[in-house]
């Protein structure tokens, strides 16, 4: 298995790449590697390659992954120590819902212009079977 990398270069925020995605997700504390970051460079790059020219869709896929990753964590109280881990997943879920709503507004289905027109799919007499003795044109018309 290849070595996992965790890098961030603020000078590259003008480019639609790994560094900008890390910035938008708030995953910029790369000094501690896997201990302080949510995603590896390879994960981010793979998703960006999966959705070229679809920045928000790639971001949605990464946020969805983070929601799944953190969903199993529960709040824990041990004596005076309290860990509220559900707050973290709620933050990611909220971001997921916002992105999903934004992207959903763009997904307007369009009809294929080549499929419009031409002869109708249903026609009078289409159920006739002259071999079985029915007369041609005796089928039911479909309005």
Secondary structure as the mmCIF struct_conf table of DSSP 4:
data_model
#
loop_
_struct_conf.conf_type_id
_struct_conf.id
_struct_conf.beg_label_comp_id
_struct_conf.beg_label_asym_id
_struct_conf.beg_label_seq_id
_struct_conf.end_label_comp_id
_struct_conf.end_label_asym_id
_struct_conf.end_label_seq_id
HELX_LH_PP_P HELX_LH_PP_P1 UNK A 2 UNK A 4
HELX_RH_3T_P HELX_RH_3T_P1 UNK A 10 UNK A 12
TURN_TY1_P TURN_TY1_P1 UNK A 13 UNK A 14
BEND BEND1 UNK A 15 UNK A 17
HELX_RH_AL_P HELX_RH_AL_P1 UNK A 18 UNK A 25
TURN_TY1_P TURN_TY1_P2 UNK A 26 UNK A 26
TURN_TY1_P TURN_TY1_P3 UNK A 31 UNK A 32
HELX_RH_3T_P HELX_RH_3T_P2 UNK A 33 UNK A 35
TURN_TY1_P TURN_TY1_P4 UNK A 36 UNK A 36
BEND BEND2 UNK A 38 UNK A 39
HELX_RH_AL_P HELX_RH_AL_P2 UNK A 41 UNK A 50
TURN_TY1_P TURN_TY1_P5 UNK A 51 UNK A 53
HELX_RH_AL_P HELX_RH_AL_P3 UNK A 55 UNK A 70
TURN_TY1_P TURN_TY1_P6 UNK A 71 UNK A 72
STRN STRN1 UNK A 76 UNK A 78
TURN_TY1_P TURN_TY1_P7 UNK A 79 UNK A 80
STRN STRN2 UNK A 81 UNK A 83
TURN_TY1_P TURN_TY1_P8 UNK A 85 UNK A 85
HELX_RH_AL_P HELX_RH_AL_P4 UNK A 86 UNK A 106
HELX_RH_3T_P HELX_RH_3T_P3 UNK A 113 UNK A 115
BEND BEND3 UNK A 116 UNK A 119
BEND BEND4 UNK A 121 UNK A 122
TURN_TY1_P TURN_TY1_P9 UNK A 124 UNK A 127
HELX_RH_3T_P HELX_RH_3T_P4 UNK A 130 UNK A 132
TURN_TY1_P TURN_TY1_P10 UNK A 133 UNK A 133
HELX_LH_PP_P HELX_LH_PP_P2 UNK A 134 UNK A 135
TURN_TY1_P TURN_TY1_P11 UNK A 136 UNK A 137
BEND BEND5 UNK A 139 UNK A 139
HELX_LH_PP_P HELX_LH_PP_P3 UNK A 140 UNK A 142
#
